[in-house]
Amino acid sequence: MVTGTSIGKRYARTDELGVPFAVTVDSTTSVTIRERDTKDQVRVDVEKAASVIREVSEGQRTWEDVWSTFPHHSSTTTDD
């Protein structure tokens, strides 16, 4: 989705709705998965993204495990 709204504002909107994970397409090969409560983000290959979200959502994997497995960074603000 391409809009004039900043990614930070879109994240804030999904946070308010209670969406636990936001997925942003970075390129044809990777996506960023952002966790609502910590606002931490990991970069994941497109092919692995759905299984990572499913595993965390179903309790088969923790966000801490995902964080330690994939390239990541912390987000300190949501209003870009």
Long-range contacts (C-beta under 8 A, 24 or more apart in sequence): 6-79, 6-80, 7-80, 8-77, 8-78, 8-79, 8-80, 9-78, 9-79, 9-80, 11-39, 11-78, 12-78, 12-79, 15-78, 20-57, 21-53, 21-56, 21-57, 23-49, 23-53, 33-66, 34-75, 35-63, 38-63, 38-74, 39-74, 39-75, 39-76, 39-78, 40-67, 40-72, 40-73, 40-74, 40-75, 41-72, 41-73, 41-74, 41-75, 42-66, 42-67, 42-69, 42-70, 42-71, 42-72, 43-70, 43-71, 43-72, 44-70
